[in-house]
């Protein structure tokens, strides 16, 4: 178990150090932060030096940098003169700390530079300057300034709602969409005796005409044949065995009926 923990710790430290360039610190600082984050007990400078194989000066400098960032804090043990360090394990607070520090170090200087450039361009332009190029340059700087301001406002809104609200929002996004209007829900489709259109046996669908009270639903329709009964033979159907049409039975001939003579032509008896 101890060997498995060491393997996990070394893997996290190595990959966390490779990601250091994405959040604006050097590799050694990121490895120290990962080591303190995965460790369940506070570590002193000697422990960091031994596990990462770095010098004392390098360890002390990066530990002070992490303290300045607010990602770790100093702790003291009773009866021990050494200085120990412990990482902040709140993931949301760690994300907030990193983003605020990166905005202060990287985004805010860019915004200040853009503001100075816009102030210079608002002044009188040189005589040989092209007004079209100046207008296009001002337009691009204003768009970049608006984008950075919008992202800063979005970042503040995310920090304001907090981690719990973000989790609820992600759960709402991952939820399946509601059924469309008019379509039966999953519960209606699973009920026994439910018709394909979603109507119950005693309900009338929109295309069916109204019925009188006491009239069964299948009134006027021929009852279905009993199970296992075969269809009656049809005289007009072809003979399946020979492929020839069956002869129709001859109709019986009847004698013609003579009409009765009128009353005045009848013979007296």
C-alpha positions in Angstrom: 0.0 0.0 0.0 2.9 2.3 0.8 4.4 1.7 -2.6 1.1 2.4 -4.4 0.8 5.7 -2.6 4.3 6.7 -3.5 3.6 5.9 -7.2 0.4 8.0 -7.1 2.2 10.9 -5.4 5.1 10.8 -7.8 2.8 10.7 -10.8 0.7 13.7 -9.6 3.8 15.7 -8.8 5.4 15.1 -12.2 2.2 16.0 -14.2 1.4 18.9 -12.0 4.8 20.3 -12.7 4.3 19.9 -16.4 1.1 22.0 -16.2 2.9 24.8 -14.3 3.3 27.0 -17.4 -0.5 27.1 -17.9 -1.1 28.9 -14.6 2.0 31.1 -14.5 4.5 29.5 -12.2 7.7 27.6 -12.6 8.0 23.8 -12.5 9.6 23.5 -9.1 6.9 25.6 -7.4 4.1 23.5 -9.0 5.8 20.3 -7.9 6.1 21.6 -4.3 2.4 22.6 -4.4 1.4 19.1 -5.7 3.5 17.4 -3.0 1.9 19.4 -0.2 -1.6 18.9 -1.7 -1.3 15.1 -1.8 0.4 14.8 1.6 -1.9 14.2 4.6 0.6 15.7 7.1 2.4 19.1 7.0 5.9 18.9 5.6 9.0 21.0 6.5 11.7 22.3 4.2 13.9 19.2 4.8 11.0 16.9 3.8 10.5 18.8 0.5 14.2 18.8 -0.3 14.4 15.0 0.3 11.3 14.0 -1.6 11.9 16.3 -4.6 15.7 16.2 -4.6 16.1 20.0 -4.8 18.4 22.4 -2.9 17.5 24.3 0.2 17.6 27.7 -1.5 15.3 26.5 -4.3 12.9 24.9 -1.8 12.8 28.0 0.5 12.3 30.4 -2.4 9.4 28.5 -3.9 7.8 27.9 -0.6 7.7 31.6 0.1 6.2 32.1 -3.4 3.4 29.7 -2.7 2.7 31.4 0.7 2.5 34.7 -1.2 0.1 33.2 -3.7 -2.1 32.0 -0.7 -2.0 28.3 -1.9 -0.1 27.1 1.3 0.2 28.3 4.8 2.7 27.9 7.6 2.0 25.7 10.6 3.9 25.0 13.8 4.2 21.9 15.8 4.4 22.0 19.6 8.0 21.5 20.8 9.5 21.6 17.2 11.4 24.7 16.0 11.1 23.8 12.4 8.6 25.5 10.1 6.0 23.3 8.5 3.8 24.0 5.5 0.3 22.7 4.6 -1.6 23.2 1.3 -5.1 24.5 1.0 -7.3 21.5 0.1 -10.4 23.5 -0.9 -10.5 23.1 -4.7 -12.8 26.0 -5.3 -10.8 28.3 -3.1 -7.6 27.1 -4.8 -9.1 27.9 -8.2 -10.3 31.3 -7.1 -6.8 32.1 -5.7 -5.0 31.1 -8.9 -7.4 33.0 -11.2 -7.2 36.2 -9.1 -3.5 36.1 -9.0 -3.2 35.5 -12.7 -5.6 38.3 -13.5 -3.6 40.6 -11.3 -0.3 39.6 -12.9 -1.3 39.2 -16.5 -4.7 40.6 -17.4 -4.6 43.9 -15.5 -1.2 45.0 -17.0 -2.6 44.4 -20.5 -5.8 46.4 -19.8 -3.7 49.3 -18.5 -1.5 49.2 -21.6 -4.6 49.3 -23.9 -6.0 52.2 -21.9 -2.8 54.2 -22.4 -2.7 53.4 -26.1 -6.3 54.6 -26.5 -5.5 57.9 -24.6 -2.6 58.5 -26.9 -4.7 57.9 -30.0 -7.4 60.4 -28.8 -4.9 63.2 -29.0 -4.1 65.2 -32.2 -2.7 62.9 -34.9 0.4 63.8 -36.9 0.0 65.5 -40.2 1.3 62.6 -42.3 -0.8 60.0 -40.4 -3.4 58.0 -42.3 -6.8 58.6 -40.6 -8.2 55.2 -41.9 -5.4 53.2 -40.3 -5.7 55.2 -37.0 -9.5 54.5 -37.0 -9.0 50.8 -37.6 -6.3 50.5 -34.9 -8.6 52.3 -32.4 -11.5 50.0 -33.3 -9.4 46.8 -32.7 -8.1 48.1 -29.4 -11.6 49.0 -28.2 -12.8 45.5 -29.1 -10.0 43.9 -27.2 -10.6 46.1 -24.2 -14.3 45.3 -24.3 -13.6 41.5 -24.5 -11.2 41.6 -21.5 -13.7 43.6 -19.5 -16.5 41.2 -20.3 -14.3 38.2 -19.3 -13.4 39.9 -16.0 -17.1 40.5 -15.3 -17.8 36.9 -16.1 -15.1 35.7 -13.7 -16.5 37.9 -10.9 -19.9 36.5 -11.5 -18.6 32.9 -11.3 -16.8 33.6 -8.0 -19.9 35.4 -6.7 -22.3 32.4 -7.1 -19.8 30.0 -5.6 -18.9 26.4 -6.2 -22.3 24.9 -5.0 -24.3 27.0 -7.5 -21.9 26.0 -10.3 -22.5 22.3 -9.4 -26.2 22.8 -9.5 -25.9 24.5 -12.9 -23.9 21.7 -14.4 -26.4 19.2 -13.1 -29.2 21.1 -14.8 -27.2 21.2 -18.0 -26.6 17.5 -17.9 -30.3 16.7 -17.2 -32.3 15.2 -20.2 -34.6 17.6 -22.0 -38.3 17.7 -21.1 -40.7 15.9 -23.4 -42.3 17.9 -26.3 -45.8 19.3 -26.0 -48.4 16.7 -26.7 -46.1 13.7 -26.4 -46.7 11.3 -23.5 -44.1 11.3 -20.8 -42.1 8.2 -19.7 -44.6 7.4 -16.9 -47.6 7.6 -19.3 -45.9 5.2 -21.7 -45.1 2.6 -19.1 -48.6 2.4 -17.6 -50.4 -0.9 -18.4 -53.4 -0.7 -20.8 -52.1 2.5 -22.3 -52.9 3.0 -26.0 -50.1 4.0 -28.5 -51.3 7.6 -28.6 -51.1 7.9 -24.8 -54.8 7.6 -24.1 -56.3 5.3 -21.6 -58.8 2.6 -22.6 -61.7 4.7 -21.3 -60.5 7.9 -23.0 -61.5 9.2 -26.4 -58.8 10.2 -28.8 -59.4 13.5 -30.8 -60.1 11.7 -34.1 -62.9 9.5 -32.6 -66.5 10.7 -32.8 -68.5 11.0 -29.5 -70.5 8.0 -28.3 -73.9 7.8 -26.7 -74.1 6.9 -23.0 -74.2 3.2 -22.5 -72.9 2.4 -26.0 -69.7 0.2 -26.0 -66.7 1.5 -27.9 -66.8 -1.3 -30.5 -70.5 -1.0 -31.3 -71.3 -1.6 -35.0 -68.1 -3.5 -35.6 -68.0 -7.2 -36.3 -66.5 -9.2 -33.5 -63.1 -10.6 -34.1 -62.8 -14.3 -35.0 -62.0 -16.6 -32.1 -58.4 -17.6 -31.6 -57.3 -20.5 -33.9 -60.3 -20.1 -36.3 -59.4 -20.0 -40.0 -60.9 -17.5 -42.4 -63.9 -18.8 -44.5 -63.1 -19.8 -48.0 -63.8 -17.2 -50.7 -65.5 -18.2 -53.9 -63.6 -15.7 -56.0 -60.2 -16.6 -54.7 -57.9 -18.6 -56.8 -57.0 -22.2 -56.1 -53.6 -22.1 -54.4 -52.7 -25.7 -55.3 -53.5 -25.6 -59.1 -53.3 -21.9 -59.6 -56.7 -21.9 -61.5 -59.8 -20.0 -60.6 -62.6 -22.0 -59.0 -65.7 -22.4 -61.2 -68.8 -20.6 -59.9 -71.8 -22.8 -59.1 -74.5 -22.7 -61.8 -77.7 -20.9 -60.9 -80.9 -22.9 -60.8 -83.3 -22.0 -63.7 -86.8 -21.0 -62.8 -89.9 -21.2 -65.1 -91.3 -17.8 -66.1 -94.4 -16.7 -64.3 -97.3 -15.8 -66.6 -99.1 -12.6 -65.7 -102.8 -12.8 -64.7 -105.3 -11.6 -67.3 -107.5 -8.6 -66.4 -110.8 -9.1 -64.6 -113.0 -8.3 -67.6 -111.3 -11.0 -69.7 -111.7 -13.8 -67.1 -114.1 -16.5 -68.0 -117.1 -17.0 -65.7 -117.2 -20.2 -63.9 
